[in-house]
Amino acid sequence: MSTTDSSIATNLAGIQLSSPVIAAAGTAGTLDELADVLDVTKLGAIVTKSITRDPRAGNPFPRITWTRAGMLNAIGLANPGLDAWLSDIAPKIVQVPTPVFCSIAGDSIEDYTQIARAMDSTASVAAIEVNVSCPNVHSGLEFGSDKGALGELVASVRAAVSNAKLFVKLSPITIGTPSSLVDIARVAVDSGADGLTLCNTVPAMGINVHTREPVLSNITGGLSGPAIHPVIVRLVHLMHTQLTRETGTAIIAAGGVTRWQDAAEFILAGATAVQIGAGLFADPRLPIKINKGLTKWVARQGQAQIGDLVGQVAKRSS
């Protein structure tokens, strides 16, 4: 049982969390391997590694490296596949002492729907996070940048899911598409999403100036960590003010949370919960520190519950 202060407990789309701090997809391993170094009851929830229908070895090494202000990775959705997940991982979920969200990815609507239906049949799965922000090709575009494809995908997955809550994880980049991130998110919400995860990594690249070679075998990857935090704060604020405040849709913010202040910023911008990714690799005990900081912050703000501060960024005085 969690010993986290009750003032930071929160309700995320009907899921009761003891803390707004969530381990982002893959950071806890396939399920809860993070438990080797952290009491996972200190987490509000754990998001599993993204699971695809068939096993994937991922990209060749090197596929992860640190930058001055974050981390570059091009893992390539390495995972054991759905069958292995169902036989080896799913039976263990009931033993995890915090809610488990399952991340899914695919190359087609049929892939996503099959995986979601199988995971939803596992009663201990609290939520399914639909990852549409990796390069999964559909009609020549990623699902997360094609409103028509995204609407069809989310509606199909929604029809297959009756027990778990449904979150859609979006990319922060819509440059080159005719739609804004809010436009894309509105399609996801209208098609049945219970919540949004904002956002996945920012496309980026590093070069070794001595060898003149890209530092990642995949050439490009995704940038996470403190460098992208202000970018995501803005996107969460836009999403809250232009969409989710109206619809009541929950937001999970992800991007550069390495201090309690980062989590607090996301909450004020409009997020109910926050995910930690790169920060967990740097300090696996970071959630404990963030929980303590948020507890003191809520008290200083004169609030009984952290949920009272969601979206409460104040206007600047003149």
C-alpha positions as CSV (number, residue, x, y, z in Angstrom):
1,M,0.0,0.0,0.0
2,S,1.3,3.5,-0.9
3,T,2.5,5.8,1.9
4,T,2.3,8.8,-0.4
5,D,0.6,11.9,1.1
6,S,-3.1,11.9,0.2
7,S,-2.9,15.6,-0.9
8,I,-1.2,14.6,-4.2
9,A,-3.7,11.7,-5.0
10,T,-5.6,12.5,-8.1
11,N,-8.3,11.1,-10.4
12,L,-7.2,10.6,-14.0
13,A,-10.2,9.9,-16.3
14,G,-11.8,7.8,-13.5
15,I,-8.5,6.1,-12.5
16,Q,-7.5,6.8,-8.9
17,L,-3.8,7.5,-8.6
18,S,-1.9,7.9,-5.3
19,S,0.4,10.4,-7.1
20,P,0.3,12.2,-10.4
21,V,3.8,10.9,-11.3
22,I,3.7,8.1,-13.9
23,A,6.7,6.1,-15.3
24,A,6.6,6.7,-19.1
25,A,6.4,3.8,-21.6
26,G,9.5,1.6,-21.4
27,T,11.2,3.3,-18.5
28,A,10.0,0.5,-16.1
29,G,10.9,-2.2,-18.6
30,T,8.4,-4.5,-20.1
31,L,6.4,-4.2,-16.9
32,D,7.8,-3.3,-13.5
33,E,11.5,-4.0,-13.7
34,L,12.0,-0.6,-12.1
35,A,10.9,-2.2,-8.8
36,D,14.5,-3.4,-8.4
37,V,15.5,0.2,-7.6
38,L,12.3,1.9,-6.6
39,D,9.3,1.2,-4.5
40,V,6.7,1.4,-7.3
41,T,3.9,2.4,-4.9
42,K,5.5,5.8,-5.0
43,L,4.3,6.0,-8.7
44,G,0.8,6.9,-9.6
45,A,1.0,4.4,-12.5
46,I,3.4,2.5,-14.7
47,V,3.2,2.5,-18.5
48,T,4.6,-0.7,-20.1
49,K,7.0,-0.8,-23.0
50,S,5.1,-0.3,-26.3
51,I,3.8,-3.7,-27.5
52,T,3.4,-4.6,-31.2
53,R,1.7,-7.6,-32.7
54,D,4.9,-9.3,-33.7
55,P,8.2,-9.3,-31.7
56,R,10.6,-6.5,-32.7
57,A,14.4,-6.5,-32.1
58,G,14.5,-2.7,-32.5
59,N,17.2,-0.7,-34.2
60,P,20.8,-1.7,-34.2
61,F,23.1,-0.3,-31.5
62,P,24.0,2.5,-30.7
63,R,20.4,3.6,-30.2
64,I,20.6,5.8,-27.2
65,T,22.9,8.6,-26.2
66,W,22.9,11.7,-23.9
67,T,23.0,15.2,-25.0
68,R,23.8,18.4,-23.0
69,A,20.2,18.9,-22.1
70,G,18.5,15.5,-22.6
71,M,18.7,12.2,-24.3
72,L,18.5,11.0,-27.9
73,N,17.1,7.6,-28.6
74,A,16.0,5.5,-31.5
75,I,15.1,2.2,-29.8
76,G,12.8,1.1,-32.6
77,L,9.9,-0.2,-30.5
78,A,11.9,-3.3,-29.4
79,N,9.5,-5.6,-27.6
80,P,8.6,-9.3,-27.2
81,G,5.4,-9.1,-29.2
82,L,1.7,-9.7,-28.2
83,D,1.8,-13.5,-27.8
84,A,4.8,-13.4,-25.4
85,W,3.2,-10.5,-23.6
86,L,-0.1,-12.4,-23.0
87,S,1.7,-15.5,-21.8
88,D,4.6,-14.1,-19.8
89,I,3.7,-10.5,-18.8
90,A,-0.1,-10.2,-18.5
91,P,-0.4,-12.7,-15.6
92,K,2.0,-10.6,-13.5
93,I,0.1,-7.4,-13.8
94,V,-2.3,-8.2,-11.0
95,Q,0.8,-8.4,-8.6
96,V,1.9,-4.8,-9.4
97,P,0.9,-2.5,-6.5
98,T,0.1,0.5,-8.7
99,P,-2.1,0.9,-11.8
100,V,-0.6,-0.4,-15.1
101,F,-1.2,1.3,-18.4
102,C,-0.3,-0.7,-21.5
103,S,1.3,1.1,-24.5
104,I,0.5,-0.3,-27.9
105,A,1.9,0.4,-31.4
106,G,1.4,-1.1,-34.8
107,D,1.6,-0.7,-38.6
108,S,-2.1,-0.9,-39.3
109,I,-5.5,-0.3,-37.7
110,E,-5.9,-4.1,-37.5
111,D,-2.7,-4.4,-35.5
112,Y,-3.7,-1.8,-32.9
113,T,-7.2,-3.2,-32.6
114,Q,-6.1,-6.8,-32.1
115,I,-3.6,-5.7,-29.4
116,A,-6.0,-3.4,-27.6
117,R,-8.7,-6.1,-27.6
118,A,-6.3,-8.7,-26.1
119,M,-5.1,-6.3,-23.5
120,D,-8.5,-5.1,-22.5
121,S,-9.5,-8.7,-21.8
122,T,-6.9,-8.6,-19.0
123,A,-9.0,-7.0,-16.2
124,S,-6.0,-5.7,-14.3
125,V,-5.1,-3.3,-17.2
126,A,-6.2,0.2,-16.1
127,A,-5.6,2.0,-19.3
128,I,-4.3,1.5,-22.9
129,E,-2.0,4.2,-24.3
130,V,-2.2,4.2,-28.1
131,N,1.2,5.3,-29.4
132,V,0.5,7.1,-32.7
133,S,3.7,9.2,-32.5
134,C,6.3,6.8,-33.9
135,P,6.8,6.4,-37.6
136,N,4.0,3.9,-38.2
137,V,3.1,4.2,-41.9
138,H,-0.6,4.4,-42.9
139,S,-1.6,5.8,-46.2
140,G,1.9,7.4,-46.5
141,L,1.5,9.3,-43.2
142,E,1.9,8.7,-39.5
143,F,-1.4,8.0,-37.8
144,G,-0.7,11.0,-35.5
145,S,-0.5,13.5,-38.3
146,D,-3.4,12.3,-40.5
147,K,-6.8,13.3,-39.0
148,G,-8.7,10.8,-41.1
149,A,-6.5,7.9,-40.3
150,L,-6.3,8.8,-36.6
151,G,-10.1,9.1,-36.3
152,E,-10.6,5.7,-38.0
153,L,-7.9,4.2,-35.7
154,V,-9.2,5.6,-32.4
155,A,-12.8,4.7,-33.3
156,S,-11.8,1.1,-34.1
157,V,-9.7,0.7,-30.9
158,R,-12.5,2.3,-28.8
159,A,-15.0,-0.3,-30.1
160,A,-12.6,-3.0,-29.0
161,V,-12.0,-1.7,-25.5
162,S,-14.7,-1.8,-22.9
163,N,-12.8,-2.1,-19.6
164,A,-9.7,0.0,-19.8
165,K,-9.5,3.7,-20.3
166,L,-8.1,4.9,-23.6
167,F,-5.3,7.4,-23.9
168,V,-3.8,8.6,-27.2
169,K,-0.1,9.6,-27.2
170,L,0.6,12.3,-29.8
171,S,3.7,13.8,-31.3
172,P,4.7,17.4,-30.5
173,I,5.4,18.1,-34.2
174,T,2.8,18.8,-36.8
175,I,4.9,20.9,-39.1
176,G,4.3,19.9,-42.7
177,T,0.8,18.9,-42.1
178,P,-2.4,21.0,-42.5
179,S,-3.5,20.4,-38.9
180,S,-2.5,21.8,-35.6
181,L,-1.9,19.6,-32.6
182,V,-5.2,20.7,-31.1
183,D,-7.0,19.8,-34.4
184,I,-5.5,16.3,-34.3
185,A,-6.3,15.9,-30.6
186,R,-9.9,16.9,-31.1
187,V,-10.3,14.1,-33.6
188,A,-8.9,11.6,-31.1
189,V,-11.3,12.9,-28.4
190,D,-14.3,12.9,-30.8
191,S,-13.4,9.3,-31.8
192,G,-13.5,8.1,-28.2
193,A,-10.3,8.8,-26.4
194,D,-10.6,9.3,-22.6
195,G,-7.4,11.2,-22.4
196,L,-4.3,12.5,-24.2
197,T,-0.6,12.0,-23.5
198,L,1.4,15.1,-24.6
199,C,3.8,14.4,-26.0
200,N,6.3,11.9,-27.5
201,T,9.9,12.9,-28.2
202,V,11.0,15.6,-30.7
203,P,12.7,14.4,-33.9
204,A,16.4,15.1,-33.6
205,M,19.9,14.1,-34.6
206,G,23.4,14.1,-33.3
207,I,26.8,13.9,-35.2
208,N,30.2,12.8,-33.9
209,V,32.4,15.6,-35.2
210,H,35.5,13.4,-35.0
211,T,34.3,10.5,-37.1
212,R,31.7,12.6,-38.9
213,E,29.1,9.8,-38.4
214,P,25.7,10.1,-36.9
215,V,25.8,9.1,-33.2
216,L,22.7,6.9,-33.6
217,S,22.6,3.9,-36.0
218,N,19.2,5.0,-37.2
219,I,20.7,8.4,-38.0
220,T,17.8,10.3,-36.4
221,G,16.0,9.7,-33.2
222,G,13.8,11.4,-30.6
223,L,15.0,14.1,-28.2
224,S,13.7,13.9,-24.6
225,G,14.7,15.5,-21.3
226,P,14.9,19.1,-20.0
227,A,15.5,20.6,-23.5
228,I,11.9,19.9,-24.6
229,H,10.1,20.8,-21.3
230,P,9.1,24.4,-22.1
231,V,7.9,23.2,-25.6
232,I,5.5,20.7,-24.0
233,V,4.4,23.2,-21.3
234,R,3.1,25.4,-24.0
235,L,1.4,22.6,-25.9
236,V,-0.3,21.4,-22.7
237,H,-1.5,25.0,-22.0
238,L,-2.8,25.3,-25.6
239,M,-4.6,21.9,-25.4
240,H,-6.2,22.8,-22.1
241,T,-7.4,26.2,-23.0
242,Q,-8.5,25.3,-26.5
243,L,-9.9,21.8,-26.0
244,T,-9.8,19.7,-22.8
245,R,-11.2,22.3,-20.4
246,E,-14.3,22.3,-22.6
247,T,-14.5,18.5,-23.1
248,G,-13.3,17.4,-19.7
249,T,-10.6,15.2,-21.3
250,A,-7.7,14.3,-19.1
251,I,-4.1,15.2,-20.1
252,I,-0.9,13.3,-19.1
253,A,2.0,15.6,-19.8
254,A,5.4,14.1,-20.7
255,G,8.6,16.0,-21.4
256,G,11.7,16.8,-19.3
257,V,10.3,16.3,-15.8
258,T,13.5,16.1,-13.6
259,R,12.3,18.3,-10.7
260,W,9.0,18.8,-8.8
261,Q,8.8,22.2,-10.3
262,D,8.6,20.7,-13.8
263,A,5.7,18.5,-12.7
264,A,4.0,21.5,-11.1
265,E,4.3,23.6,-14.3
266,F,2.6,20.8,-16.2
267,I,-0.2,20.7,-13.7
268,L,-0.8,24.5,-13.7
269,A,-0.8,24.3,-17.6
270,G,-3.6,21.8,-17.5
271,A,-2.3,18.3,-16.9
272,T,-3.8,16.0,-14.3
273,A,-0.7,13.7,-14.3
274,V,2.9,13.7,-15.6
275,Q,5.1,11.1,-17.0
276,I,8.8,10.7,-16.3
277,G,11.0,9.2,-19.0
278,A,14.7,10.3,-19.4
279,G,14.7,11.5,-15.8
280,L,14.2,7.9,-14.5
281,F,17.3,6.8,-16.4
282,A,19.3,9.5,-14.7
283,D,17.8,9.0,-11.2
284,P,15.4,6.0,-10.6
285,R,14.4,7.5,-7.2
286,L,13.3,10.8,-8.8
287,P,9.5,10.1,-8.2
288,I,10.1,10.1,-4.5
289,K,11.7,13.5,-4.6
290,I,9.0,14.9,-6.9
291,N,6.2,13.5,-4.6
292,K,7.8,15.3,-1.6
293,G,8.2,18.5,-3.5
294,L,4.6,18.4,-4.9
295,T,3.2,17.7,-1.4
296,K,4.9,20.8,0.1
297,W,3.8,22.9,-3.0
298,V,0.2,22.0,-2.7
299,A,0.2,23.0,1.0
300,R,2.0,26.3,0.2
301,Q,-0.6,27.0,-2.4
302,G,-3.3,26.6,0.2
303,Q,-5.0,23.7,-1.5
304,A,-6.3,20.4,-0.1
305,Q,-5.7,18.4,-3.3
306,I,-3.4,18.7,-6.2
307,G,-6.3,18.4,-8.6
308,D,-7.5,21.8,-7.5
309,L,-4.4,23.3,-9.2
310,V,-4.9,21.7,-12.6
311,G,-5.0,24.4,-15.3
312,Q,-4.8,27.2,-12.7
313,V,-2.0,29.2,-14.3
314,A,-2.6,32.8,-13.3
315,K,-2.7,35.8,-15.6
316,R,0.3,38.0,-15.3
317,S,-0.4,41.2,-13.4
318,S,0.2,44.4,-15.4
